Amino acid sequence: MQTSGLTIVFDNYRHLPGFQTLWGFAAVIHTPGGTLLFDTGSNGRVLLRNIQGLGIAPESIDILFLSHLHWDHIGGLDSFLEINPRATVVVHEGFSKHLLHDLRGLCGELIVVGEEPLPLGPGLHSTGMLAAEPPEQALVVESDYGPVVISGCAHPGMERIVERATAMTGSKVRLAVGGFHLMYADAVKIEQTILALQRLGVEWVLPTHCSGDLGIEAFKRRFGKRCFLGGIGREIRFDGL
């Protein structure tokens, strides 16, 4: 049985040498039930080079999950679907109706999530569309070691996303990963976010992409060894937490 975990394949930070960084975020999530691509970064050619360079076959991915409609998260959509048109694509009702119409002819199945949480497969859930500008959904992975939450940019607030995940699973979040949207936040806002996540019982964090250098440094100080750095090539095994 494949060990559950994730690999960051697109980021504006680099973990391993030899990969091109651009603004945006994408991660491949490995579960016993299948493989999922979370977002597509801002450039499809770079996305595919990174995925393949990390030893992952794009054709092996079962589900493409898109968190929100910003360019730096859907820029690789066309390139990915050209090489893997059988993948199921998961979006939410906040995406353009024209894009939704076009996607129905470009992928294996299109799932449009509303405001309520939605199961996507064994141990995989959308939080449902959370109101923000723009609206956003996050992914919840129920591992044997506790829930893992992956966020694209956390426009609704990372604490709101974690609250939703906790309510859905009935368990405290083991790991929160992704963009925490703190790049324009001051020290007070960053500290408030950290304290909120700690009060909610989040044990491990991996802030990257739009979390901002100041935000990442603050999380490192407060979480210590329980804060992972992101970047292309970062792999996290859920059984290692």
N, C-alpha and C positions, 0 to 999 in steps of 0.2 A: 504494500500500500504506500502511495506517495505521501511524503511528509508535507503537511500544510506549511505554507510560508509565502513570502513575496519577494520580488526582485524589482528594484526601481530601474526602469529602462529609458526614461526621459526626465531630465531635470536641468535646472540652471546651475546646479552644483555637480561636481564630479567626485565619485568615490574611487573608481578605478581609472588608471591612465588609459589613454588611447581612444576615448569616447568623446564625441562632440557635444558640448553643452549649448543649449538654447533655452530661451525663456519658455517655461511650460512644465508639465508634469504628466507622467504615465508610469504605471506599475503593472507587472504581471503577478497575479495571485494564483498560487498552486494549491489545490485542494484534492482530497481523494476522489471527489465527485467530478472534477474537471478543472479546466484552466481558464482564467478570466483575465482580460486586459482592461485595466481601469484607466480611462482617458487615453488620449493619443498624442499629447504634446502639441507643439505648434507646427511641426514639419514632418510630413510622412516619410520622406526619404531617410532623414536622420533617425526617425523612430524605427524603421525597418532595419537599418544598419545596426542600430544599438541592440535590438531584439536578437537579431541573428548573431551578432558579435558576442552576445552573452550565452550563446548555445541554445536558444529557444527558437523553435520553428513557428513562425507566424501562423502556419496552417493548422497547428495543433491547438490553437486557442478556440475555445467553445463559445465564449460570451464576450462581447464588448460592452462595457458599462461606461456611460458618459455622465459625468457629474453635473455639468452645466454648459451653457452655450458659448462661453468665451473662447476666442480663437486659439488661445494657448492650451486648450484642453481638447479641441476637436479638429485641430489643424491637420492631423494625420489620418483623419477618418477615411477619406477617399482612397488613399494609398493602401491602408490596411484592408479595406473591403475589396480592392482589386485583387489582392493576393489571397484573401480568405472570404469569398462571398457567401459561404455557408454559415458564418457565425451569426448567432443571435445577438441583436443589438438592443440594449436597454437604455431608454431615455425617459424623460418625464414630460408632463403636460406643458411645461414652460418653454419647451423648444418650439421653434418656428413650425407652423402647420405645413408650410411648403417643404421644409426639410423632412418632416415626418412623412409626408406624401412620397417624396423622392426615395427615402430610405426603404420603403416597403418593397421596391423593386430591386434593391441593391444588396439585400442581406437575406439570410435564411429565415429569420423570424424577427419581427419588431415588437418589443414590449414597451408600452407607454405607461409609466407609473403616475398615479395620482398623488394626493396628499397623504394617503394612508400607507403604512409600511407594507411591503410586498415580498413574499418568499420568491426566490429565483432558482432554488435548487437546494439540495441537502446542505444545510449550514450556511446558506448564502441569502442575504436579505437586502433590499433597498430600504432605507429609512423612510421612504416616501419623500415627496417634494416639500422642502421646507421654504417658507416665504423669506425672500431676501431680494436684493438687487444685484445680480439676477437670482431667481430661485435656483435651488441646488438640492441634489440628493447625495447621500453618502452610502457607502457599502459597509455592511456588517457581516463579518465572518465569524461563525460560532466554532471556534477550535476547541479541542479537548482541554485547552489550558485557559479558556476564558474568551470572551468576545474581543475581536479585533475590529477597529473602526478605521476605514480609509476615507479621507476627505480630499477633494480636489483643491478647493480654495477656502472652504469654511466661511463663505459669505454670510450664512445665518449666524455665525459664531460657533467656535468649536465646542463651547460648553453646551449649546443647544443640541448639537449633533450627538454629543455623548449622552446627554439626558434622554434623547429619543432612543438611542441604542440600549441604554440601561433599562428603560421602560419596556422595550421590545423583548429583551432576553431575560430580564429578571436578575441579571448579574452585573457586577461592576466591570467596566471595560478594562481589559488586561493591557491593551496596546492601542494608542491613537497615532495614526500615521498620516502624513500628507502636508498640504498647504494649510497653515493656520491663520492666514490673512492678517499678519501683524506687522507687515513691512512699513506701514505708515503710522503705526501705533506708537504712542509715547511710553515711557517706562511705567507709568501708572497703569495704563490699559494692559500692558504686557503682564504686569504683576497680578492684576485682577484676573486675567485669563488663567494664569498658572494656578492661583489659589482656588479658582472655581473647579478646575480639573482635578486638583488634589482633593478637594472636598467631595467630589463625585467618585473618588476612589480609583482614578486612573493610575495604573502602576508603572507603565512604560510609555515613553513618547518618542516619536521620530518626526520632529518639525523640519520641513524643508520647503522648497519652492518659494511661495509668497510669505513665508513665516518671518523673513527679514533677518539680517545678521544679528541685530540687537535682540530680537526675540529668541533666536536659536541660542545665543550666549546665555540669556536669562534662564531658558529651560535647562541648559547644561548645568548651571549653578544650582538650580533648585532640585533637579532630579538626579544629578550626579551620574553614576554608572547606569542608571535606568533611562538615560537619554541617549538614543542613537543619533548619529549624524546621517543625513541622507546622501544624495548624489547618485549619479548613474553607476550601476553595478552593485549598489548596496543590496545585500541579501539578508533577510530575517527569517529564521526558522521559528515557527510558533512554539515548538517544543523546547526551544532553547531559552525561553523567557522565564 
